[in-house]
């Protein structure tokens, strides 16, 4: 953690704010594990919204589409109207192919071990995925909410 991040943590601790990470996951078999509640199975090749959130008036949408084999064949991540698409092993930001590591005003995309990770600089959000030859077999969205202690 850099100095700014540590200062932010100290400010939240002193203000009585509690940090709660949340993770939503999906796997190539069609299993979806939401932020809260029980997992469920979705076997469809229609696009659907995995998650949508707004924080400090910044909007984020993560939509996915599965192929016939159950793996994700397209993921669309829109943060503050910047569109990132994962498809056919490629990463497109605003319809332009990018290579890793990629740094943009609103997001950073980089290798994270065997995974690839997109980290937003506007939201407390990361999207992490694992690419295999036929698509994406694992994807998770991690965000944080801050709750005021009573």
C-alpha positions in Angstrom: 0.0 0.0 0.0 1.2 3.5 -0.8 1.1 6.4 1.6 -2.3 7.7 0.2 -3.9 4.3 0.7 -2.7 4.1 4.3 -3.9 7.6 5.0 -7.3 6.6 3.7 -7.4 3.5 5.9 -6.5 5.5 8.9 -9.2 8.1 8.1 -11.8 5.4 7.8 -10.8 3.7 11.0 -10.8 7.0 12.9 -14.2 8.0 11.4 -15.8 4.8 12.7 -16.4 3.5 9.1 -16.2 -0.2 8.5 -14.7 -1.7 5.3 -16.6 -4.6 3.9 -15.3 -6.3 0.7 -17.8 -8.0 -1.5 -17.2 -10.4 -4.3 -19.4 -11.7 -7.1 -18.1 -14.7 -9.1 -19.0 -16.7 -12.2 -17.5 -19.9 -13.5 -17.4 -21.6 -16.9 -20.0 -24.2 -15.8 -22.6 -21.5 -15.6 -22.5 -21.0 -11.8 -23.0 -17.5 -10.5 -22.2 -16.5 -6.9 -23.8 -13.1 -6.2 -22.5 -10.6 -3.7 -25.0 -11.8 -1.2 -27.2 -14.9 -1.1 -26.8 -18.4 -2.6 -25.2 -19.2 -5.8 -27.3 -20.2 -8.8 -26.9 -21.8 -12.2 -27.4 -19.9 -15.5 -26.9 -21.9 -18.7 -27.6 -19.4 -21.5 -25.7 -17.9 -24.4 -27.7 -14.6 -24.1 -25.9 -11.6 -22.7 -26.9 -10.5 -19.2 -25.8 -8.1 -16.6 -23.6 -9.7 -13.9 -23.5 -6.6 -11.8 -24.3 -2.9 -11.9 -23.3 -0.3 -9.3 -23.0 3.4 -8.7 -20.5 5.0 -6.3 -20.1 8.8 -6.0 -22.1 9.2 -9.2 -19.7 6.9 -11.1 -21.6 4.1 -12.8 -20.2 0.6 -13.5 -21.8 -2.2 -15.5 -20.4 -5.7 -16.0 -22.2 -7.8 -18.6 -21.3 -11.3 -19.8 -22.2 -13.7 -22.5 -21.5 -17.4 -22.5 -20.7 -19.7 -25.4 -22.3 -23.1 -26.0 -19.5 -24.7 -23.9 -20.4 -22.6 -20.9 -17.3 -20.5 -20.9 -17.5 -16.7 -21.2 -17.0 -15.6 -24.7 -17.6 -11.9 -24.1 -17.3 -9.6 -21.1 -18.2 -6.0 -21.3 -17.0 -3.7 -18.4 -18.2 -0.1 -18.6 -16.9 2.3 -15.9 -17.7 6.0 -16.2 -18.7 5.4 -19.9 -15.3 3.9 -20.7 -16.1 0.5 -22.4 -13.7 -2.4 -22.0 -14.5 -5.7 -23.9 -12.8 -9.0 -23.3 -13.4 -11.3 -26.3 -11.4 -14.0 -28.2 -8.4 -13.5 -25.9 -8.3 -9.8 -26.7 -8.8 -6.8 -24.5 -10.4 -3.8 -26.2 -10.7 -0.4 -24.6 -13.0 2.0 -26.5 -12.8 -0.4 -29.5 -8.9 -0.3 -29.5 -6.9 -3.4 -28.8 -4.5 -2.9 -25.8 -1.5 -4.8 -24.5 -0.6 -5.3 -20.9 0.2 -3.6 -18.7 -2.4 -1.0 -19.7 -2.7 2.3 -17.8 -5.6 4.7 -18.4 -6.9 7.6 -16.4 -9.9 5.5 -15.2 -8.4 1.9 -15.1 -5.3 -0.2 -15.0 -5.2 -3.7 -16.6 -2.3 -6.0 -15.7 -1.3 -9.7 -15.3 -2.1 -10.9 -11.8 -0.4 -14.3 -11.6 -2.3 -16.6 -13.9 -5.1 -14.1 -14.0 -5.7 -10.7 -15.6 -7.0 -7.9 -13.5 -8.7 -4.6 -14.2 -8.5 -2.1 -11.4 -10.6 1.0 -11.4 -9.1 4.3 -10.2 -12.6 5.8 -9.8 -14.4 3.0 -7.9 -13.3 0.6 -5.2 -13.5 -2.1 -7.8 -11.5 -4.9 -9.4 -12.5 -7.4 -12.1 -10.3 -10.4 -12.3 -10.5 -13.2 -14.9 -8.7 -16.3 -16.2 -8.5 -16.9 -19.9 -8.3 -20.3 -21.5 -8.1 -21.1 -25.2 -11.9 -21.4 -25.6 -12.9 -18.3 -23.5 -12.9 -17.2 -19.9 -13.5 -19.9 -17.3 -13.5 -17.8 -14.1 -14.4 -14.1 -13.5 -14.9 -12.3 -10.3 -15.9 -8.7 -9.4 -14.7 -7.4 -6.1 -15.9 -4.1 -4.7 -15.9 -2.5 -1.3 -18.7 -0.7 0.5 -18.2 1.5 3.5 -20.6 1.3 6.4 -20.8 3.8 9.2 -20.7 2.2 12.6 -23.5 3.1 14.9 
